[in-house]
Amino acid sequence: MFKQFLTQVTDSQVYLITSLGIFMLFFLLVALLLIFMKKEQIDYMSSLPLNDNENDND
């Protein structure tokens, strides 16, 4: 199946396939980063907009 697909690719479609590959690779890496992120870091980042007390230097 992939051999037929790759033999029918013209020069203009190479850019489309390359951009699709980069797009999929980027979101795969982001998904892996989120899966392996520590629970403490997720909790810290989720409460970040609500924690104004840490930055009060007045």
PDB file with one MODEL, atoms N, CA, C and O in Angstrom:
MODEL        1
ATOM      1  N   MET A   1       0.817  -1.190   0.000  1.00  0.00           N
ATOM      2  CA  MET A   1       0.000   0.000   0.000  1.00  0.00           C
ATOM      3  C   MET A   1       0.860   1.253   0.000  1.00  0.00           C
ATOM      4  O   MET A   1       0.607   2.179  -0.770  1.00  0.00           O
ATOM      5  N   PHE A   2       1.892   1.292   0.870  1.00  0.00           N
ATOM      6  CA  PHE A   2       2.730   2.477   0.938  1.00  0.00           C
ATOM      7  C   PHE A   2       3.616   2.608  -0.298  1.00  0.00           C
ATOM      8  O   PHE A   2       3.946   3.724  -0.701  1.00  0.00           O
ATOM      9  N   LYS A   3       4.004   1.488  -0.903  1.00  0.00           N
ATOM     10  CA  LYS A   3       4.809   1.567  -2.124  1.00  0.00           C
ATOM     11  C   LYS A   3       4.026   2.227  -3.246  1.00  0.00           C
ATOM     12  O   LYS A   3       4.568   3.055  -3.980  1.00  0.00           O
ATOM     13  N   GLN A   4       2.764   1.870  -3.384  1.00  0.00           N
ATOM     14  CA  GLN A   4       1.924   2.489  -4.413  1.00  0.00           C
ATOM     15  C   GLN A   4       1.735   3.964  -4.128  1.00  0.00           C
ATOM     16  O   GLN A   4       1.755   4.786  -5.044  1.00  0.00           O
ATOM     17  N   PHE A   5       1.552   4.300  -2.871  1.00  0.00           N
ATOM     18  CA  PHE A   5       1.360   5.697  -2.501  1.00  0.00           C
ATOM     19  C   PHE A   5       2.611   6.520  -2.803  1.00  0.00           C
ATOM     20  O   PHE A   5       2.517   7.622  -3.344  1.00  0.00           O
ATOM     21  N   LEU A   6       3.776   5.985  -2.455  1.00  0.00           N
ATOM     22  CA  LEU A   6       5.016   6.730  -2.658  1.00  0.00           C
ATOM     23  C   LEU A   6       5.409   6.824  -4.132  1.00  0.00           C
ATOM     24  O   LEU A   6       6.055   7.795  -4.529  1.00  0.00           O
ATOM     25  N   THR A   7       5.038   5.845  -4.946  1.00  0.00           N
ATOM     26  CA  THR A   7       5.376   5.929  -6.362  1.00  0.00           C
ATOM     27  C   THR A   7       4.467   6.899  -7.099  1.00  0.00           C
ATOM     28  O   THR A   7       4.841   7.387  -8.165  1.00  0.00           O
ATOM     29  N   GLN A   8       3.294   7.192  -6.572  1.00  0.00           N
ATOM     30  CA  GLN A   8       2.372   8.114  -7.226  1.00  0.00           C
ATOM     31  C   GLN A   8       2.548   9.562  -6.765  1.00  0.00           C
ATOM     32  O   GLN A   8       1.830  10.444  -7.235  1.00  0.00           O
ATOM     33  N   VAL A   9       3.473   9.817  -5.870  1.00  0.00           N
ATOM     34  CA  VAL A   9       3.691  11.163  -5.343  1.00  0.00           C
ATOM     35  C   VAL A   9       4.437  11.995  -6.380  1.00  0.00           C
ATOM     36  O   VAL A   9       5.482  11.592  -6.891  1.00  0.00           O
ATOM     37  N   THR A  10       3.877  13.164  -6.676  1.00  0.00           N
ATOM     38  CA  THR A  10       4.559  14.085  -7.593  1.00  0.00           C
ATOM     39  C   THR A  10       5.401  15.061  -6.779  1.00  0.00           C
ATOM     40  O   THR A  10       5.369  15.050  -5.548  1.00  0.00           O
ATOM     41  N   ASP A  11       6.147  15.896  -7.476  1.00  0.00           N
ATOM     42  CA  ASP A  11       7.043  16.836  -6.798  1.00  0.00           C
ATOM     43  C   ASP A  11       6.285  17.837  -5.932  1.00  0.00           C
ATOM     44  O   ASP A  11       6.765  18.214  -4.863  1.00  0.00           O
ATOM     45  N   SER A  12       5.119  18.269  -6.373  1.00  0.00           N
ATOM     46  CA  SER A  12       4.372  19.247  -5.587  1.00  0.00           C
ATOM     47  C   SER A  12       3.754  18.630  -4.341  1.00  0.00           C
ATOM     48  O   SER A  12       3.474  19.343  -3.377  1.00  0.00           O
ATOM     49  N   GLN A  13       3.540  17.341  -4.342  1.00  0.00           N
ATOM     50  CA  GLN A  13       2.944  16.685  -3.176  1.00  0.00           C
ATOM     51  C   GLN A  13       3.963  16.365  -2.103  1.00  0.00           C
ATOM     52  O   GLN A  13       3.591  16.008  -0.985  1.00  0.00           O
ATOM     53  N   VAL A  14       5.234  16.484  -2.419  1.00  0.00           N
ATOM     54  CA  VAL A  14       6.277  16.224  -1.426  1.00  0.00           C
ATOM     55  C   VAL A  14       6.165  17.230  -0.285  1.00  0.00           C
ATOM     56  O   VAL A  14       6.348  16.867   0.877  1.00  0.00           O
ATOM     57  N   TYR A  15       5.868  18.489  -0.601  1.00  0.00           N
ATOM     58  CA  TYR A  15       5.717  19.519   0.422  1.00  0.00           C
ATOM     59  C   TYR A  15       4.530  19.210   1.338  1.00  0.00           C
ATOM     60  O   TYR A  15       4.606  19.413   2.550  1.00  0.00           O
ATOM     61  N   LEU A  16       3.451  18.726   0.762  1.00  0.00           N
ATOM     62  CA  LEU A  16       2.274  18.389   1.558  1.00  0.00           C
ATOM     63  C   LEU A  16       2.556  17.231   2.504  1.00  0.00           C
ATOM     64  O   LEU A  16       2.155  17.265   3.667  1.00  0.00           O
ATOM     65  N   ILE A  17       3.238  16.218   2.015  1.00  0.00           N
ATOM     66  CA  ILE A  17       3.554  15.055   2.852  1.00  0.00           C
ATOM     67  C   ILE A  17       4.554  15.440   3.935  1.00  0.00           C
ATOM     68  O   ILE A  17       4.442  14.985   5.073  1.00  0.00           O
ATOM     69  N   THR A  18       5.522  16.269   3.591  1.00  0.00           N
ATOM     70  CA  THR A  18       6.506  16.715   4.575  1.00  0.00           C
ATOM     71  C   THR A  18       5.849  17.543   5.668  1.00  0.00           C
ATOM     72  O   THR A  18       6.142  17.343   6.847  1.00  0.00           O
ATOM     73  N   SER A  19       4.975  18.458   5.308  1.00  0.00           N
ATOM     74  CA  SER A  19       4.308  19.280   6.312  1.00  0.00           C
ATOM     75  C   SER A  19       3.381  18.434   7.185  1.00  0.00           C
ATOM     76  O   SER A  19       3.269  18.683   8.385  1.00  0.00           O
ATOM     77  N   LEU A  20       2.724  17.449   6.602  1.00  0.00           N
ATOM     78  CA  LEU A  20       1.891  16.547   7.402  1.00  0.00           C
ATOM     79  C   LEU A  20       2.743  15.744   8.378  1.00  0.00           C
ATOM     80  O   LEU A  20       2.342  15.539   9.524  1.00  0.00           O
ATOM     81  N   GLY A  21       3.897  15.295   7.943  1.00  0.00           N
ATOM     82  CA  GLY A  21       4.801  14.549   8.820  1.00  0.00           C
ATOM     83  C   GLY A  21       5.310  15.398   9.969  1.00  0.00           C
ATOM     84  O   GLY A  21       5.367  14.932  11.107  1.00  0.00           O
ATOM     85  N   ILE A  22       5.683  16.649   9.683  1.00  0.00           N
ATOM     86  CA  ILE A  22       6.149  17.549  10.744  1.00  0.00           C
ATOM     87  C   ILE A  22       5.015  17.839  11.721  1.00  0.00           C
ATOM     88  O   ILE A  22       5.236  17.863  12.932  1.00  0.00           O
ATOM     89  N   PHE A  23       3.819  18.058  11.216  1.00  0.00           N
ATOM     90  CA  PHE A  23       2.644  18.315  12.043  1.00  0.00           C
ATOM     91  C   PHE A  23       2.381  17.139  12.979  1.00  0.00           C
ATOM     92  O   PHE A  23       2.175  17.328  14.178  1.00  0.00           O
ATOM     93  N   MET A  24       2.388  15.943  12.436  1.00  0.00           N
ATOM     94  CA  MET A  24       2.111  14.759  13.247  1.00  0.00           C
ATOM     95  C   MET A  24       3.228  14.510  14.264  1.00  0.00           C
ATOM     96  O   MET A  24       2.952  14.123  15.399  1.00  0.00           O
ATOM     97  N   LEU A  25       4.476  14.727  13.869  1.00  0.00           N
ATOM     98  CA  LEU A  25       5.602  14.545  14.777  1.00  0.00           C
ATOM     99  C   LEU A  25       5.539  15.525  15.947  1.00  0.00           C
ATOM    100  O   LEU A  25       5.811  15.148  17.086  1.00  0.00           O
ATOM    101  N   PHE A  26       5.183  16.774  15.672  1.00  0.00           N
ATOM    102  CA  PHE A  26       5.084  17.788  16.714  1.00  0.00           C
ATOM    103  C   PHE A  26       4.024  17.408  17.744  1.00  0.00           C
ATOM    104  O   PHE A  26       4.284  17.451  18.947  1.00  0.00           O
ATOM    105  N   PHE A  27       2.840  17.039  17.282  1.00  0.00           N
ATOM    106  CA  PHE A  27       1.781  16.716  18.228  1.00  0.00           C
ATOM    107  C   PHE A  27       2.015  15.381  18.930  1.00  0.00           C
ATOM    108  O   PHE A  27       1.531  15.183  20.045  1.00  0.00           O
ATOM    109  N   LEU A  28       2.729  14.485  18.316  1.00  0.00           N
ATOM    110  CA  LEU A  28       3.112  13.249  18.993  1.00  0.00           C
ATOM    111  C   LEU A  28       4.095  13.542  20.124  1.00  0.00           C
ATOM    112  O   LEU A  28       3.984  12.969  21.207  1.00  0.00           O
ATOM    113  N   LEU A  29       5.053  14.429  19.878  1.00  0.00           N
ATOM    114  CA  LEU A  29       6.011  14.800  20.922  1.00  0.00           C
ATOM    115  C   LEU A  29       5.324  15.532  22.067  1.00  0.00           C
ATOM    116  O   LEU A  29       5.650  15.296  23.230  1.00  0.00           O
ATOM    117  N   VAL A  30       4.379  16.414  21.757  1.00  0.00           N
ATOM    118  CA  VAL A  30       3.646  17.123  22.809  1.00  0.00           C
ATOM    119  C   VAL A  30       2.815  16.142  23.630  1.00  0.00           C
ATOM    120  O   VAL A  30       2.746  16.255  24.854  1.00  0.00           O
ATOM    121  N   ALA A  31       2.192  15.190  22.965  1.00  0.00           N
ATOM    122  CA  ALA A  31       1.396  14.183  23.684  1.00  0.00           C
ATOM    123  C   ALA A  31       2.288  13.348  24.593  1.00  0.00           C
ATOM    124  O   ALA A  31       1.912  13.069  25.731  1.00  0.00           O
ATOM    125  N   LEU A  32       3.453  12.949  24.118  1.00  0.00           N
ATOM    126  CA  LEU A  32       4.380  12.180  24.958  1.00  0.00           C
ATOM    127  C   LEU A  32       4.879  13.008  26.137  1.00  0.00           C
ATOM    128  O   LEU A  32       5.033  12.490  27.243  1.00  0.00           O
ATOM    129  N   LEU A  33       5.130  14.288  25.904  1.00  0.00           N
ATOM    130  CA  LEU A  33       5.558  15.174  26.987  1.00  0.00           C
ATOM    131  C   LEU A  33       4.475  15.259  28.061  1.00  0.00           C
ATOM    132  O   LEU A  33       4.784  15.221  29.252  1.00  0.00           O
ATOM    133  N   LEU A  34       3.229  15.372  27.658  1.00  0.00           N
ATOM    134  CA  LEU A  34       2.142  15.446  28.628  1.00  0.00           C
ATOM    135  C   LEU A  34       1.929  14.130  29.361  1.00  0.00           C
ATOM    136  O   LEU A  34       1.597  14.128  30.547  1.00  0.00           O
ATOM    137  N   ILE A  35       2.116  13.024  28.677  1.00  0.00           N
ATOM    138  CA  ILE A  35       1.934  11.722  29.319  1.00  0.00           C
ATOM    139  C   ILE A  35       2.990  11.494  30.391  1.00  0.00           C
ATOM    140  O   ILE A  35       2.679  10.965  31.458  1.00  0.00           O
ATOM    141  N   PHE A  36       4.224  11.882  30.127  1.00  0.00           N
ATOM    142  CA  PHE A  36       5.319  11.616  31.056  1.00  0.00           C
ATOM    143  C   PHE A  36       5.602  12.767  32.011  1.00  0.00           C
ATOM    144  O   PHE A  36       6.581  12.718  32.756  1.00  0.00           O
ATOM    145  N   MET A  37       4.761  13.809  32.005  1.00  0.00           N
ATOM    146  CA  MET A  37       4.960  14.939  32.908  1.00  0.00           C
ATOM    147  C   MET A  37       4.592  14.522  34.334  1.00  0.00           C
ATOM    148  O   MET A  37       3.651  13.754  34.538  1.00  0.00           O
ATOM    149  N   LYS A  38       5.328  15.025  35.306  1.00  0.00           N
ATOM    150  CA  LYS A  38       5.088  14.683  36.704  1.00  0.00           C
ATOM    151  C   LYS A  38       3.795  15.332  37.190  1.00  0.00           C
ATOM    152  O   LYS A  38       3.420  16.419  36.749  1.00  0.00           O
ATOM    153  N   LYS A  39       3.134  14.649  38.097  1.00  0.00           N
ATOM    154  CA  LYS A  39       1.859  15.133  38.645  1.00  0.00           C
ATOM    155  C   LYS A  39       2.038  16.453  39.394  1.00  0.00           C
ATOM    156  O   LYS A  39       1.163  17.317  39.333  1.00  0.00           O
ATOM    157  N   GLU A  40       3.145  16.618  40.091  1.00  0.00           N
ATOM    158  CA  GLU A  40       3.396  17.852  40.840  1.00  0.00           C
ATOM    159  C   GLU A  40       3.510  19.049  39.907  1.00  0.00           C
ATOM    160  O   GLU A  40       3.018  20.133  40.221  1.00  0.00           O
ATOM    161  N   GLN A  41       4.152  18.857  38.771  1.00  0.00           N
ATOM    162  CA  GLN A  41       4.306  19.950  37.822  1.00  0.00           C
ATOM    163  C   GLN A  41       2.957  20.328  37.198  1.00  0.00           C
ATOM    164  O   GLN A  41       2.695  21.506  36.959  1.00  0.00           O
ATOM    165  N   ILE A  42       2.116  19.349  36.940  1.00  0.00           N
ATOM    166  CA  ILE A  42       0.788  19.624  36.395  1.00  0.00           C
ATOM    167  C   ILE A  42      -0.049  20.387  37.413  1.00  0.00           C
ATOM    168  O   ILE A  42      -0.746  21.335  37.054  1.00  0.00           O
ATOM    169  N   ASP A  43       0.012  19.982  38.684  1.00  0.00           N
ATOM    170  CA  ASP A  43      -0.729  20.687  39.728  1.00  0.00           C
ATOM    171  C   ASP A  43      -0.232  22.117  39.894  1.00  0.00           C
ATOM    172  O   ASP A  43      -1.029  23.040  40.066  1.00  0.00           O
ATOM    173  N   TYR A  44       1.082  22.302  39.845  1.00  0.00           N
ATOM    174  CA  TYR A  44       1.644  23.652  39.969  1.00  0.00           C
ATOM    175  C   TYR A  44       1.195  24.542  38.812  1.00  0.00           C
ATOM    176  O   TYR A  44       0.799  25.688  39.025  1.00  0.00           O
ATOM    177  N   MET A  45       1.255  24.023  37.604  1.00  0.00           N
ATOM    178  CA  MET A  45       0.889  24.823  36.438  1.00  0.00           C
ATOM    179  C   MET A  45      -0.615  25.088  36.376  1.00  0.00           C
ATOM    180  O   MET A  45      -1.032  26.129  35.868  1.00  0.00           O
ATOM    181  N   SER A  46      -1.434  24.168  36.881  1.00  0.00           N
ATOM    182  CA  SER A  46      -2.876  24.379  36.851  1.00  0.00           C
ATOM    183  C   SER A  46      -3.314  25.419  37.870  1.00  0.00           C
ATOM    184  O   SER A  46      -4.320  26.096  37.660  1.00  0.00           O
ATOM    185  N   SER A  47      -2.581  25.559  38.967  1.00  0.00           N
ATOM    186  CA  SER A  47      -2.946  26.551  39.972  1.00  0.00           C
ATOM    187  C   SER A  47      -2.158  27.845  39.816  1.00  0.00           C
ATOM    188  O   SER A  47      -2.297  28.741  40.649  1.00  0.00           O
ATOM    189  N   LEU A  48      -1.358  27.969  38.809  1.00  0.00           N
ATOM    190  CA  LEU A  48      -0.503  29.138  38.620  1.00  0.00           C
ATOM    191  C   LEU A  48      -1.288  30.443  38.479  1.00  0.00           C
ATOM    192  O   LEU A  48      -0.908  31.426  39.115  1.00  0.00           O
ATOM    193  N   PRO A  49      -2.346  30.510  37.695  1.00  0.00           N
ATOM    194  CA  PRO A  49      -3.069  31.791  37.589  1.00  0.00           C
ATOM    195  C   PRO A  49      -3.774  32.171  38.888  1.00  0.00           C
ATOM    196  O   PRO A  49      -4.097  33.342  39.086  1.00  0.00           O
ATOM    197  N   LEU A  50      -4.016  31.226  39.759  1.00  0.00           N
ATOM    198  CA  LEU A  50      -4.743  31.497  40.984  1.00  0.00           C
ATOM    199  C   LEU A  50      -3.840  31.885  42.138  1.00  0.00           C
ATOM    200  O   LEU A  50      -4.313  32.411  43.146  1.00  0.00           O
ATOM    201  N   ASN A  51      -2.555  31.637  42.007  1.00  0.00           N
ATOM    202  CA  ASN A  51      -1.607  31.908  43.095  1.00  0.00           C
ATOM    203  C   ASN A  51      -0.981  33.284  42.931  1.00  0.00           C
ATOM    204  O   ASN A  51       0.122  33.403  42.398  1.00  0.00           O
ATOM    205  N   ASP A  52      -1.678  34.332  43.385  1.00  0.00           N
ATOM    206  CA  ASP A  52      -1.106  35.665  43.355  1.00  0.00           C
ATOM    207  C   ASP A  52      -0.283  35.941  44.605  1.00  0.00           C
ATOM    208  O   ASP A  52       0.505  36.887  44.620  1.00  0.00           O
ATOM    209  N   ASN A  53      -0.442  35.153  45.633  1.00  0.00           N
ATOM    210  CA  ASN A  53       0.245  35.382  46.892  1.00  0.00           C
ATOM    211  C   ASN A  53       1.747  35.147  46.799  1.00  0.00           C
ATOM    212  O   ASN A  53       2.503  35.735  47.572  1.00  0.00           O
ATOM    213  N   GLU A  54       2.191  34.319  45.890  1.00  0.00           N
ATOM    214  CA  GLU A  54       3.628  34.035  45.762  1.00  0.00           C
ATOM    215  C   GLU A  54       4.389  35.215  45.195  1.00  0.00           C
ATOM    216  O   GLU A  54       5.572  35.375  45.496  1.00  0.00           O
ATOM    217  N   ASN A  55       3.759  36.042  44.391  1.00  0.00           N
ATOM    218  CA  ASN A  55       4.452  37.136  43.715  1.00  0.00           C
ATOM    219  C   ASN A  55       4.190  38.489  44.375  1.00  0.00           C
ATOM    220  O   ASN A  55       4.543  39.520  43.802  1.00  0.00           O
ATOM    221  N   ASP A  56       3.589  38.515  45.546  1.00  0.00           N
ATOM    222  CA  ASP A  56       3.323  39.777  46.235  1.00  0.00           C
ATOM    223  C   ASP A  56       4.581  40.229  46.952  1.00  0.00           C
ATOM    224  O   ASP A  56       4.947  39.672  47.987  1.00  0.00           O
ATOM    225  N   ASN A  57       5.243  41.235  46.407  1.00  0.00           N
ATOM    226  CA  ASN A  57       6.431  41.801  47.027  1.00  0.00           C
ATOM    227  C   ASN A  57       6.170  43.214  47.497  1.00  0.00           C
ATOM    228  O   ASN A  57       7.115  43.958  47.762  1.00  0.00           O
ATOM    229  N   ASP A  58       4.916  43.602  47.607  1.00  0.00           N
ATOM    230  CA  ASP A  58       4.558  44.980  48.005  1.00  0.00           C
ATOM    231  C   ASP A  58       4.735  45.210  49.473  1.00  0.00           C
ATOM    232  O   ASP A  58       4.478  46.311  49.961  1.00  0.00           O
TER     233      ASP A  58
ENDMDL
END
